[in-house]
Amino acid sequence: MRELVLNCLQSEAEALSDALLEAGVLSVCVEDADTDTEAERPLFGEPGLEPEVQAWQRNRIVALLPDGADPAQIMAQAAADCGARIDAAWTLREVPDADWVRLTQSQFGPIQVGQRIWIVPSWHRDDPRIPAQARRPAESGDSGAVRLELDPGLAFGTGSHPTTHLCLEWLAEHVAGGESLLDYGCGSGILAIAARMLGTGRTWAVDIDEQAVQATRDNARSNGVELQAMLPDELPAGQSRLVVANILSSPLKLLAPMLAGRVEPGGDLVLSGVLERQAEEVAQAYAPWLRMTVWRARDGWVCLHGQRPRL
C-alpha cells in the first residue's frame, strides 16, 4: 500500500482532510510538520480541553491510498473540493506489509497493579508469568490475585493510565467484602469489575456514553461477574458504601453534590482524573459534605479520598 504525504496550513487542515476522505482515501492522519524541531508546539493542554482549531501552524497530512488509486486524481479532486492551497508538492511513500493485528497486540502486555491485580489482554491469557487462579468474584476477605481480562480499544479504561492504577490500588487495599459500590464514569467497566472480583456486593456502573455502558456489560460477562451497568438517568435512588469516579476535574466539581450525596454515612468517596495542581480546588468543591485529601499521587496525578461523616 502507499501513503500520500503533503503539507498544509492550519486553516486548511480540517477541510483538506475531509476532502481527501471524500475523494476515496482510506484514512487521514494530521501531524505537526515541525515535530522534533525547535518550532514544535503542543496542540492539547490540560486533559479534556480541546483547542478551537484542531491543527498546528504547519501540518503534515498523511493519507492512506487504496490499492490501484491514482494519487494525482485524488489530490486534484480534494484540492478542488476544498479550495486548499498546498504549500509543497505532495509525495508518495510505500507502507511496508505487516501483520497489523499482531503488531497492535504486541503493544499491550499484561499489567500488574499493586500486589493483587493483573489486567490481562485475551492474547496473554496463558502467559506463565501471571498467577493461574482467577477470583470470579473473590470471597469476602480473600487476599489472592485477581485476573481481569480486558482488551484495549472498547472504551476509556485499559488499565494503563496512572489514574486507573491509583483507583485500583485503593480498591485492592480497602475492599473488605460485601460493600455496595457505585462506579460513576465507568468507561470500560474496569473499576467496577475489579471491585466485584475483590469482593464488593451490589455494584452499579454508570456512564453517559451508551457504548461505554455496553462495553462494561460485555467485559463483566467475559470476566464472569455480575453488576448493573446503565446510563445516569437509569440509576436508582440510594446510597453506596463506596463511590468511585475516575473522570476529570471539571466534571468532578460539577458533580460534587450528586456524588457526595450518593455516599452513605460512614462510606468512602474515591476520586481520580485530577492533576496534582487541581487537588485543592476539587477538594474545596466537596468540602460542604466531606473532607477530601490526597490518598496517593503518581506521575503528576492524584487520587483523592474522603469519608462521609456518620449521622
N, C-alpha and C positions, 0 to 999 in steps of 0.2 A: 504494500500500500504506500501511498505518498501523502505528504502534507504540503499545503500551500502556506507560505510564510510571507507576511508583509507588515509594514509599519503604518500607523495612522495616528492622527491627533486625538486628544481627549474627547473633543466634541463629536468625533466621527465613530468612535469605537463601538458603541451600542448599535447604532443604525447599520454599520457595515457588518457587524456580526450577524444581525438578524437577516440582512440581505444575502449573506453567504449561505445561511441555512435555507432560505427560500430558494436559492439558486441550485441547491442539491448537495451541499457538503454534508458529511455525516456528523461532524461535531465541530465546535469552535471553542478555542481557549484564548483568553486575552491575558497577556503577560506584560510586566513592566519592561519596556525596552531598555531601561537604564539599570537593570538588575546587575549587582556586583560591581557597580561603579560609584563614584562619589555623588553622582546625581540621583541615586536611588532614594525613593521616598516611600514611607509606609502608606498604604491605602486605607486600612482599617485601624481604628484606635481602640478604645475600650470595647470589650466584647458586648455585642448587642447593639452597637451604634453604627449605622451604615452611613457612608458618605453620600452627599447629594448626587454626585456623579460617580458611577462605579467604573472608573478608569483612571489611568495615570496621565501625566502630561504628555508622555510619549509612550505609545503602546505597540506591542508586537502581537499580531493576530496569527494564530496557528489553526488552520482548518484542515480536517482530515477528509481526503477525497475518496469517493467510491472508485472501485476498480473500473478502468475504461473511461473515466470522466476527462473532459477536455478542460484543463485549468484556465486557459485563456478565455474560453467561452463563459465559464463560471465567473471569472473575475470581471469580465466585461458586463455581464448581466447584473452582478452585485453592485458594481460601481454606478451603473446607470440607474438602478432602482433607488439607491440612497443618495446619489449625488455627491459621494465622498471624493475628496482629493487625496490621492495616495502619495505619501512623502517619498517613497522609494519603490523601485520596481519589485514586484513580487518574485519569489524564488520557490523552487520545489526541493524537497528533501525526502529521501526514502525512509520508510518506517520499517525497521527490521522485524521479521516474523518472530513471534513469541507466543508462548502459552500464557495468555493474559490471566486466565483463571488461576493457574498455579503461581504466577508472579504476584497477583493480588494476595493470595493466601499466604505467601511467604512473608508478607509484611505484618501479619497478625499471628503472633505466637501465644502460648498460654501466659496469663498474667497472674502472678501471685500477689494478693493484697493482704498485708499483715501475716499472721501465722496460720490463719484458718481458711481463707477464701481463695479459691482458684477460679478464674474465668477462662473457660476452655473453648476455643473455636471447634466446630464439629470435626474438622480435619485433623485435630490433635487429640481426638477422643481417647486414643490408645497410647498416648505418649507415656513412656515408662517413668518419666520424672514426676508425674502427678500422682498423688495418693489415689489408690484404686477405688476406695469406697466413696459413695455419694450419699449424702443425707437428703431425703425427699419426703417431708421436711425433717429436721433434726428433732430428737426428743428433747423435752424440757431439761435444761442443764447439760446437754450434750456438748462437749468441747472438741469434737472431732472435726475433720476437714470437710469443707463444703465445696463441691464442684458445680459451678454454674455454667451451663453450656449456652453460649450466646455468640452468634455470628455477627460480624460488623455490617453496617450499612442499612439496618432496618429503621433505626431512629436514633436520636441522640442518646448516647449511653453505651459505649462499648467497653467501659471499664478502664480505659487508658488515661483519662483526664485526672489531674490531681484532686479536683473537687469530688469526683466519684470515689476515688480511693479514700478520701477523708471520711465521707459518709459511710462507706462500707466498713472502715476500721471502727468507727463509732458503734455501729450496729454489732459488729463481731465482739466488741468489748463490753457491751451493755445489755444486749438482749438476754433476759433471764429465762424466758419461755412463757408462752401464753398471752403476752401483751397484744392488745389491739394496735394496729398501725395504719396510718394514712401516709401515702407517698404522693405528694402533690407536685405535678410536673414530672410524671413518671418516665417519659421518653420510651426507651426500650423495655422498661419494667425492671431494670437490673437491681434497683434498691429494694423494691417490694418483693421480688423473687428471692433475693439473698436473705431478706428478713424472714420470709417463710421457712427457708431452709435452715436458718439459725434458730427457729422455734417460735416465732410470733404466732398469735392466734388469728382472729379475724383481721384480714388485711385488705385495704382499699388502695387502688392505684388510679390516679386521676390525671388527665391531660386535656388541653384544649384542642389537640390535634387528633382527629379520628384515626389517622394512620398509626400514630403512636399508641393509641388505645388498642388497636388491633394487633400491633406488634407485641405489646405487653401480654395480651391474651395468648398469642401464638407461642411466645417464649415461655410463659408459665406452663402451658400444656406440654411443651417439649422437655421441660425440666421436672414434670410430674408434681407440680404444686397447684394448690387451689387459692385463688384470690379473686377479688371483684375489681375489674377494670372498667372505667367509664369516663364520660365527659363531665365537666363540673356541674352542669345542671341536673345530672342524674345522681349525684352524691346525696345520700340520705342525711337528714339532720342527725346530729350526735357528736360525741367527742371520742378521742382515741387516747390511749396511754402514751403512744409515741407518734409524733408527727414529724416528717422529714420532707424538706423541699430543697432540691438542688437545681436552682434556676439562675437568675441574675439579680443584681442588687436592686434595680429599678422595680421590677415586678414584686420582689420580696417586700419592698417598702409599701407598695400599694396594697399588697395582700395581708399586711400585718394584722389588721383587726380580725379578718377571717381566719387566718392560720392560728393566731393566738387563741381565738375562741374555740378552735377545734381540739385544743389540748385539754384533757380532763384535769381537774385539780390534782396536783402531785405528779402530773405527767411531764414528759420531756419534749422539747422542740429542738430540732436539729436543722440548721440552715447552712447551705453552701452555695457556690457560684459567686462568692463575694471576694473581691480583691482585698488585700491587707489594708490598703488606704481607705477602703469603704466600710470597714468593720464597725467603726464607731457610729457612723451615720445610720447603718442598718440597725444596730443595737438600739439607738435612740428611737427608731420607729416602733420598736416593740416594748419600750420602757413602760408605757401605761399598763401593760398586762404582766410582763415578766422580765427578769433581768437576763440579758444575753451577754455572754462573754466568749472570747476566743478559746475553743477547746484545743485546736491544733492548727498549725499552719504548714503549708508546703508550696514551694515554687511560686511564692507571691500570692497564693490563695489561702483562704481561711475557712474553717468550719466553726460556726457559732453554735453554742448550746445554751439552753435555758430551761429552768423547771418552773412550771406554773405553781404558785403558792396554793397550799391546801386551804380549803374553806374553814 
